[in-house]
């Protein structure tokens, strides 16, 4: 058994330079290669996360701007519709006023025409009343001058 322990001791003793070379190689690689590599990877992760957060923030800002744009568009449309409604109402009011004015004017003309016709009728009646006596006298005179009746023989006299 002592021989096995001795062989193991020699084996470990021969392995010590290899272990030291590996440890030295590990520390050198760690200092020269792995540390900068890990720093670069950490920076890349930080930048990636920062870029993702910046993209999310930009997306949220864009969403907010879209909402503001849609709200402004809705308000502009409402304003245009209100202006159109006001213009339409004004036009309808003007049309109603013109129609009322035309009706008033037509009614005035109709009333004036009725008054004119009534005046002419009254004048015609007055004229007829004034001429009724003279016409009656004329008719009576002619009837009395000509004793013949229509349909009666010419030679008969009354």
C-alpha positions in Angstrom: 0.0 0.0 0.0 2.8 2.3 0.7 3.9 1.8 -2.9 0.5 2.9 -4.2 0.7 6.0 -2.0 4.2 6.7 -3.2 3.1 6.3 -6.9 0.2 8.6 -6.2 2.5 11.2 -4.7 4.8 11.0 -7.7 1.9 11.3 -10.0 0.6 14.4 -8.1 4.1 15.8 -8.1 4.4 15.4 -11.8 1.0 16.9 -12.3 1.8 20.0 -10.3 3.6 21.8 -13.2 0.7 21.0 -15.5 -1.8 22.3 -12.9 0.2 25.4 -12.4 0.5 25.9 -16.2 -3.3 25.4 -16.5 -4.0 27.8 -13.6 -1.6 30.4 -15.1 -3.3 29.9 -18.5 -6.7 30.3 -16.8 -5.8 33.5 -15.1 -4.1 34.9 -18.2 -7.1 34.0 -20.4 -9.5 35.3 -17.7 -7.7 38.7 -17.5 -7.0 39.0 -21.2 -9.9 37.3 -22.9 -12.9 36.4 -20.7 -13.1 39.7 -18.7 -13.2 41.9 -21.8 -15.6 39.4 -23.5 -17.9 39.4 -20.5 -17.7 43.2 -20.3 -18.6 43.5 -24.0 -21.5 41.0 -23.5 -22.8 42.9 -20.5 -22.6 46.2 -22.5 -24.4 44.5 -25.4 -27.1 43.3 -23.1 -27.4 46.7 -21.5 -27.6 48.4 -24.9 -30.1 45.8 -26.1 -32.3 46.3 -23.1 -31.8 50.1 -23.4 -32.8 49.9 -27.1 -35.8 47.8 -26.3 -36.9 50.2 -23.6 -36.3 53.2 -25.9 -38.3 51.4 -28.7 -41.1 50.7 -26.2 -41.0 54.4 -25.1 -41.0 55.5 -28.7 -43.9 53.2 -29.5 -45.8 54.5 -26.5 -45.1 58.1 -27.6 -46.2 57.3 -31.1 -49.4 55.7 -29.8 -50.0 58.8 -27.7 -49.4 61.0 -30.8 -51.8 58.9 -32.8 -54.4 59.4 -30.1 -53.7 63.1 -30.1 -53.9 63.2 -33.9 -57.2 61.3 -33.9 -58.6 63.6 -31.2 -57.6 66.7 -33.2 -59.0 65.1 -36.3 -62.3 64.4 -34.5 -62.4 68.0 -33.2 -61.7 69.4 -36.7 -64.4 67.2 -38.2 -66.9 68.3 -35.5 -65.9 72.0 -36.2 -66.4 71.5 -39.9 -69.7 69.8 -39.4 -70.8 72.7 -37.0 -69.8 75.3 -39.6 -71.6 73.4 -42.3 -74.7 73.1 -40.1 -74.5 76.9 -39.3 -74.1 77.7 -43.0 -77.1 75.4 -43.9 -79.2 77.0 -41.1 -78.3 80.5 -42.3 -79.2 79.5 -45.9 -82.5 78.0 -44.7 -83.3 81.1 -42.7 -82.5 83.3 -45.7 -84.6 81.1 -47.9 -87.5 81.3 -45.4 -87.1 85.1 -45.1 -87.2 85.4 -48.9 -90.2 83.1 -49.1 -92.0 85.1 -46.4 -91.1 88.3 -48.2 -92.3 86.9 -51.5 -95.6 85.7 -49.9 -96.1 89.1 -48.3 -95.4 90.9 -51.6 -97.7 88.5 -53.5 -100.4 88.9 -50.8 -100.1 92.7 -51.1 -100.3 92.5 -54.9 -103.4 90.2 -54.6 -105.0 92.6 -52.2 -104.2 95.5 -54.4 -105.6 93.6 -57.4 -108.8 92.8 -55.4 -109.1 96.5 -54.3 -108.6 97.6 -57.9 -111.2 95.1 -59.2 -113.5 96.1 -56.4 -113.0 99.8 -57.4 -113.6 99.0 -61.0 -116.7 97.1 -60.1 -118.0 99.9 -58.0 -117.2 102.4 -60.8 -119.0 100.2 -63.3 -122.0 99.9 -61.0 -122.1 103.7 -60.5 -121.9 104.2 -64.2 -124.6 101.6 -64.8 -126.8 103.2 -62.2 -126.3 106.6 -63.7 -127.0 105.4 -67.2 -129.9 103.1 -66.2 -132.4 105.9 -66.3 -131.3 107.2 -69.7 -131.1 103.7 -71.1 -134.6 102.9 -69.9 -135.9 106.1 -71.4 -134.2 105.3 -74.7 -135.6 101.7 -74.7 -139.1 103.0 -73.9 -138.8 105.6 -76.6 -137.8 103.1 -79.2 -140.5 100.7 -78.2 -143.2 103.3 -78.3 -142.0 104.6 -81.7 -142.1 101.2 -83.3 -145.4 99.7 -82.5 -144.7 96.4 -84.4 -143.8 93.4 -82.4 -141.6 90.8 -83.6 -143.5 88.0 -85.2 -146.6 90.1 -85.8 -147.8 90.9 -89.3 -146.5 94.1 -90.7 -149.8 95.7 -91.6 -151.4 95.3 -88.1 -151.3 98.2 -85.7 -152.5 98.4 -82.3 
